[in-house]
């Protein structure tokens, strides 16, 4: 296991040096910042997996804020949010190939020190333990270097693949949220999972995931 730390871009209060941008790696799985050069690989992966991801992708409800219309605009927006310390967008690579994303978003500091995590994976890499490792590395980094105290993951009850990820991570289920997010054209219920820094093993979540995979 190795954690490769990039140079800082400047950081919000409470974020330690080396917190962002950063490269996190275990064997063939690498998590690194999203960048403009990812445009083609991102587009190909999204198009190839459109039907598979549609039931789980957040959508904009009628009257909601519009999203960036180009990939460059998306990257600029996410970089700005990373500098502000509110979002940390990671690309997942497997053996050097673009495989998906995991993002810490909705970061609230002050008295909360909270963030939520979302992720998606190219179906070609499913079933290989990629996503549990990637999310574990990102969560370990969020607690150890970004100063977070609590992280939450919300999952549709029908999304068995994502439910297996939080199961392997050992995240406690804390509740059920009706109409939590607008997904696939309607407001969808979600199961809520969360973990605090005090609940993380001293060896970290990645070690827990690797032990579970043995």
Phi and psi in degrees as a GROMACS rama.xvg file:
@    title "Ramachandran Plot"
@    xaxis  label "Phi"
@    yaxis  label "Psi"
@TYPE xy
-140.569  147.864  UNK-2
-121.649  115.862  UNK-3
-103.854  114.826  UNK-4
-96.6059  130.116  UNK-5
-90.3595  173.96  UNK-6
-74.5959  148.762  UNK-7
-73.7181  151.219  UNK-8
-99.1032  7.51654  UNK-9
97.8415  150.021  UNK-10
-143.753  149.266  UNK-11
-73.2751  164.755  UNK-12
-58.8873  133.025  UNK-13
96.8005  -13.3371  UNK-14
-92.8887  129.08  UNK-15
-79.615  155.49  UNK-16
-56.8024  142.656  UNK-17
86.3587  1.19604  UNK-18
-72.2858  -28.5995  UNK-19
-165.043  140.247  UNK-20
-70.5761  159.414  UNK-21
-150.537  152.688  UNK-22
-120.564  126.003  UNK-23
-119.294  129.882  UNK-24
-141.594  139.076  UNK-25
-135.505  116.299  UNK-26
52.0251  -120.37  UNK-27
-90.9112  1.49702  UNK-28
-101.274  120.999  UNK-29
-121.308  133.413  UNK-30
-113.435  125.282  UNK-31
-145.027  164.767  UNK-32
-62.6524  143.795  UNK-33
-65.0329  139.881  UNK-34
-139.951  166.079  UNK-35
-60.784  -32.2951  UNK-36
-66.3368  -10.4184  UNK-37
-82.0579  -1.70139  UNK-38
-53.0011  -51.8516  UNK-39
-66.6276  -46.9768  UNK-40
-63.5483  -39.4803  UNK-41
-62.1108  -46.2692  UNK-42
-65.4578  -42.5869  UNK-43
-61.9711  -45.2408  UNK-44
-64.4433  -41.9037  UNK-45
-66.4601  -40.4451  UNK-46
-67.9985  -41.1109  UNK-47
-65.4029  -30.4713  UNK-48
-108.798  15.496  UNK-49
-55.1493  -48.8323  UNK-50
-68.5219  -35.5312  UNK-51
-70.2096  -34.2703  UNK-52
-91.6495  -19.2816  UNK-53
-53.1875  -41.5525  UNK-54
-67.8771  -10.6484  UNK-55
-119.347  -9.99901  UNK-56
-80.0213  132.821  UNK-57
-63.756  142.096  UNK-58
-123.522  163.422  UNK-59
-91.2539  120.517  UNK-60
-70.7008  161.337  UNK-61
-54.715  128.646  UNK-62
85.2446  -1.1257  UNK-63
-79.1838  169.309  UNK-64
-65.4307  141.156  UNK-65
-77.0607  156.89  UNK-66
-98.0729  165.264  UNK-67
-55.4288  139.338  UNK-68
-91.7139  -12.6085  UNK-69
-129.371  161.145  UNK-70
-65.1657  -40.3696  UNK-71
-58.83  -42.4116  UNK-72
-64.8744  -37.6915  UNK-73
-61.8068  -47.3038  UNK-74
-64.1086  -42.2668  UNK-75
-60.2176  -43.2679  UNK-76
-63.8222  -44.5252  UNK-77
-68.6187  -36.4974  UNK-78
-63.7967  -40.9033  UNK-79
-62.8624  -43.7983  UNK-80
-65.2228  -34.7594  UNK-81
-65.2988  -41.4427  UNK-82
-62.7417  -34.38  UNK-83
-79.6465  -10.8185  UNK-84
78.728  24.9839  UNK-85
-107.854  -17.6853  UNK-86
-148.571  140.365  UNK-87
-129.883  100.386  UNK-88
-93.2017  112.187  UNK-89
-103.073  138.831  UNK-90
-88.5983  143.833  UNK-91
-103.693  125.597  UNK-92
-113.979  143.174  UNK-93
-124.487  114.899  UNK-94
58.2368  32.5722  UNK-95
86.5969  -2.18002  UNK-96
-99.7782  140.824  UNK-97
-63.257  125.218  UNK-98
-125.12  -11.8795  UNK-99
155.278  -160.274  UNK-100
-143.978  152.978  UNK-101
-140.392  131.084  UNK-102
-131.805  132.154  UNK-103
-90.3621  119.256  UNK-104
-132.3  178.205  UNK-105
52.7106  37.6138  UNK-106
-69.7641  128.237  UNK-107
-119.656  127.543  UNK-108
-102.911  -140.922  UNK-109
64.3446  -129.85  UNK-110
-78.478  -13.0296  UNK-111
-92.9897  -49.4439  UNK-112
49.3495  55.6205  UNK-113
-121.285  150.514  UNK-114
-150.193  158.322  UNK-115
-115.774  154.816  UNK-116
-123.62  135.362  UNK-117
-129.728  155.785  UNK-118
-157.943  156.342  UNK-119
-148.914  153.997  UNK-120
-136.331  138.507  UNK-121
-59.881  130.944  UNK-122
-59.1348  -25.1041  UNK-123
-60.319  -24.7552  UNK-124
-104.427  4.47568  UNK-125
-68.793  152.048  UNK-126
79.1817  10.9182  UNK-127
-114.827  11.1157  UNK-128
73.4156  16.8606  UNK-129
-69.8799  -50.5998  UNK-130
-67.0992  -42.2161  UNK-131
-58.3003  -39.4349  UNK-132
-66.7183  -43.957  UNK-133
-63.6587  -47.3404  UNK-134
-64.816  -39.5064  UNK-135
-61.0971  -44.7329  UNK-136
-61.63  -42.6853  UNK-137
-67.6503  -41.1612  UNK-138
-66.0586  -43.6186  UNK-139
-57.2634  -41.5538  UNK-140
-66.9676  -40.4462  UNK-141
-59.7309  -40.323  UNK-142
-76.8679  -43.3159  UNK-143
-79.6881  -34.3536  UNK-144
-120.603  -24.7907  UNK-145
-96.4035  -4.7049  UNK-146
78.4189  15.4958  UNK-147
-73.5664  149.72  UNK-148
-106.233  -29.6385  UNK-149
-144.143  138.902  UNK-150
-130.374  139.429  UNK-151
-122.328  144.775  UNK-152
-128.656  126.435  UNK-153
-107.677  132.287  UNK-154
-136.476  134.827  UNK-155
-62.5577  139.559  UNK-156
-58.1334  -25.658  UNK-157
-84.0263  -8.75741  UNK-158
-87.5016  81.2365  UNK-159
-64.0303  -33.2258  UNK-160
-64.0474  -45.6921  UNK-161
-68.7801  -34.5319  UNK-162
-63.7643  -34.3927  UNK-163
-67.4148  -31.4285  UNK-164
-63.0832  -50.4576  UNK-165
-69.0205  -28.5361  UNK-166
-64.1398  -44.559  UNK-167
-67.857  -30.6138  UNK-168
-75.4894  -18.8487  UNK-169
74.5939  30.6772  UNK-170
-80.8456  131.081  UNK-171
-68.6749  143.135  UNK-172
-84.8203  129.697  UNK-173
-113.871  -10.0275  UNK-174
171.26  -176.491  UNK-175
-133.019  129.43  UNK-176
-119.019  101.973  UNK-177
-64.5773  139.086  UNK-178
56.2413  39.839  UNK-179
-72.335  -44.4307  UNK-180
-136.684  151.365  UNK-181
-84.6005  112.747  UNK-182
-137.342  136.159  UNK-183
51.1528  40.2178  UNK-184
88.4381  5.20253  UNK-185
-155.214  167.7  UNK-186
-81.1542  123.308  UNK-187
-114.745  142.787  UNK-188
-71.4049  152.518  UNK-189
-139.062  147.221  UNK-190
-89.0214  139.898  UNK-191
-110.968  132.435  UNK-192
-125.456  143.493  UNK-193
-152.31  155.411  UNK-194
-145.886  142.29  UNK-195
-105.011  165.469  UNK-196
-57.7851  -36.4669  UNK-197
-66.8552  -23.3831  UNK-198
-87.9197  -9.20348  UNK-199
-78.8669  133.018  UNK-200
-57.454  151.359  UNK-201
-60.494  -26.6497  UNK-202
-83.9467  -9.67151  UNK-203
98.0317  165.941  UNK-204
-75.0154  -30.4498  UNK-205
-61.5637  -42.5591  UNK-206
-62.1018  -38.5937  UNK-207
-61.6558  -45.083  UNK-208
-63.3389  -45.1282  UNK-209
-62.97  -38.2129  UNK-210
-65.5707  -37.2246  UNK-211
-68.0731  -30.7243  UNK-212
-80.0937  -11.724  UNK-213
